């Protein structure tokens, strides 16, 4: 029963307009979305001018988005929506003694055309400053702990100036990005930078929303990772530097305790003074166990 002064049948009529061929899950999602959006408009007494401002902001995000930057996704990030959806989709029992590698948001600067590289390659090209890191580890089956041979590990990170390569015309294309395949022992390895914190770009609607909400714009230092293997659930995650000052105040709410790592000194390597060993545990799809 409606408890507001507006047309009490309006929302139900919109929901009932969906026809009998509407897919069940789509009907469920749209019914809830329509109810929540309509209730939001009534609760806030949303005006036409305010609604049009929101429409223009969504249009602006779309106009800024391309294959190198997803501003609509970034707008969802700063209100915590992508991190919430990630938690809903991939929630695991926290009381387990061991868990698969935790997930985190994709972020707006993923590129589907990242170059393949060889294990041990250096992804750092013409970068000023920063600390070099040798990052390595194994990709394993979470259930059996057996190595996954020829698994794909994709990584990307921002440069020392806080920009990803597609944001920065001064950077070499595909700088600080790479796709790797694990070897016969499930190992991957590469040289990269110790990540640095950076602000959400302020030139679009996401940055404007942050400013209007009087929030700090910085993301803690992190490295993006996507790991995939046939028959296993793909993993999209980020790993965060334990020394970063923004861990407790990430502007997109993506930090999880299990994704915070320590970079340690590396001895005897002229290419890197730091090291990070990071194993990735993938979950088999239903009925699939590696080596079974």
N, C-alpha and C positions, 0 to 999 in steps of 0.2 A: 504494500500500500504506500502510495506516495506521501511524503511528509513535507513537501514543498508547495509553493503557490503556482507552479507552472503546470502545463498540461500533463496530467497524471498518466496518460496513455501513450505519450509520444515515444518514449524509449522502447516500450514493448512493441509498438507498431513498427519501428525500424527493425527490431530483431525478427519479428514475424515476417518481414518482407523477404527474407531468405527463402529460396525455393527448395523443393524436395530433393533436388540433385546436388545440393551443397554438401561437400565432403564432411564427414562427421567431426573430424578434428578441427577443420576450418570453422565449422559452425560453433564449436565449443569456444575456440579462441576469440572469434569475432563477437560472440554474445557477451563474453566477459569484457572485451575491449570496449564495446559500445556502451555497456552499462557504466564502466569506470569513467570513460571520457565524458559521458553525459552528466554523471554525478559530479565530476570535477568542475564542469562548466557551471552547473547550478550552484555548487558549494561556494565557488569563488565569484559568482555573479559576473562571469566572463563577458566582456563587451566585444562588439564587432571589431573595434580598433585593436584590442588586445589579441583577439583571435587572428586578425590579419597580420599582426606583428609576428606571431608564431609561424604562420604560413610562410611569410617572407623569409624567416630564419631557416626553415626547412628547405625552401627553394635555394637560398644562398648556400647552404651546405651541399646541396646537389650540384650546383653550378661550380663549386670549388673542387669537387671530387673527380678524380681520374684514376688511371691505373697505378699512379705513384703516391696518391694521398686520398684517404677516405674520410672526408670531413664529417659526413653524417655519422659514421662510426665514432669519430672523436667526440661529437656532440653527445652521443649516448654514453661515452666513457666518462665525461665529466659530471654526469648526473648519476653515475654508478650503475647504469643499467646493464652494460656488458659484463661487468664483474658479477652482478647479481645473477644474470642468466648463466654465466659460467659456473657459479656455485650450484645453482639449481640442477644444471645438466650433469655435473660431474661430482656431486657430493659423495664422499666416501666415509665409512665409519672411522671416526677419529680415534676410537679406543683400540684399533688394531695395532699389533706390535710392529707390523711392517705395512707400508702402503705403497701403491704405485706412485710415480712422480706426479705431483699435483699439477693441475692446469692453471693457466692464467689467460688473460685476454690477448687476442691477436694484435690489437693496436692498428692505427691507421696507415702505417708506413711499410706494410708488407708488400713485397713485389713477387708476382708469380713467375717472373722470368729470371730468377736468381741463377748465377753461373755455377756449374759443377766445378769443384776443386778436388785436389788430391789430399788425402790425409797428410798432415804435417805442413800444409801450405800456410802462407801468411796472408790474411785478408786485409791487412792494414796497408794502404797505399797513400803515400805523400800526406801524412798526418803530422801536424805540429804538436809537440808535447805529448803528454800521456805516458802511461806505464804499460809496457808490453807484458802479455800473459800467454803462457802455453796452457791451453785448455784441452783436456782429454778425458776419456772415460769409456764405459761400455754401455751398449744398449742390450738389455736383457729381458727375457720373459719374466713377468712379475710372479707367475705361479711356480715355474720350474727353476728360475734363476739361470737358465741356459742362455748363452749369447745368441743374439739375432744377427746373422751374417747378411750383409748387403742391405741392412736397414738404412734409411735416409735420415740424416740429421742436417737440418737447415738452420742457419743462424743469421742474425743481423743486429746491428747496434748503431747508436749515434756516435758521431765523432766528438773530439774534445771541445768543439765549439757549440755543442748541444744540438747539432743538426744531422739528420740522416742525409745520405748522399743525394737523394732526389730533391731535397729541399735546398741544396747548396750547389750553385753552379761552379764553385771552386773545387769541388771534390770529383775525383775520377768516378765514372759510372761503375756501379756495383762495389764501390768501396765499402769495406766493413760488412760484407755479405758473403755467404758461401753455402753451397750444398755439398755434403760429404756422404760417402757410403762406408759402412762399417766393414772391417776386414774379417778374416776367418776366426778371429777371437771376439768379434762383436765390438771392436775398438774403433773410435773416431778420435781425431786430433786436429788442432789448428792453432795458429798464433793469432791473437786478437788484442784488443785494448782492454785494460781495466775500464769498465764503463764509468761514465760521469753523469750526474743529474742534469736535467734540462727542463725548461718550461714548455707547457703546452703552447703551440703557436697562437699568438694573439691577433692574427690577421683575419680570423674567421669567426663564425658564430660560436664555436666552442670556447675560444678565448674571451669573447664578449660576455658569454654567460658566466664564466668564472669571475670576471671583473665585476659584473653586476651583483654576484653573490658574495663579493668581498672575500674571495678565497685565494690562497696562494696557488700559483700555477705549476709548481715544480713536480716532476716525476723523479723518484729515486733512481739512482744508477742501476741499469739492468741490461741484460742480454736476452734477446728473443730467441726461442728455439721452437722448431717444429720437428717432431720425430714421427716417422711412419714406417710401417712394415706390413706386408700383405697378410691378411688374416687377423690383424690387431687393430684396436681402436687408435686412431691417430691422436697424437698429443700436441697441443699448442700450449706453450708455457713461457714464463720469463724467470730469470734468476737474478737476485738482487744482492748487491754488495752490503755486507753486514756493517760496514763503516759509514754508510750513507746517512746524512742527517734527516732525510725526508722519509725514512721507512715508516714512521708512524703517522705520516701526513701526506700520503700519496694522492695526488690530485685526481686520479682515476680509480682509487680504492682497490688496486690489484695485488698488493703485497700479501703473501701468506708466509707464515713462519717457516714452513718446510722448504720454501724457495729462497731463503736467505743463506748466502754462502760466504765462506772465508777465502780470500786470496792469500796464499802463503808464499814465502820466499822460495825461489828456484835457484839451485846452485849449478854452476858449470855450464850454463847455456848462454852464449853470447847474444842470442836473439830475444831473451826474455828474462826479466828479473823476478817475475811472479809466476805462480802455477795455480791452476784450478782443476782438480779431479772431480768429475761430475758424472755419475752413472744415471742412466735413464731407464726406468722400468715401465714397460708397455703391457697393457692388459689384453689378453686374447679375446677375440670375439667369442660369442657363445659356442661352446662345443669344440673350441680350437685350443690346443696346447702344443707349444713348440716341441718337436722331437717325439710326439706321441704317435 
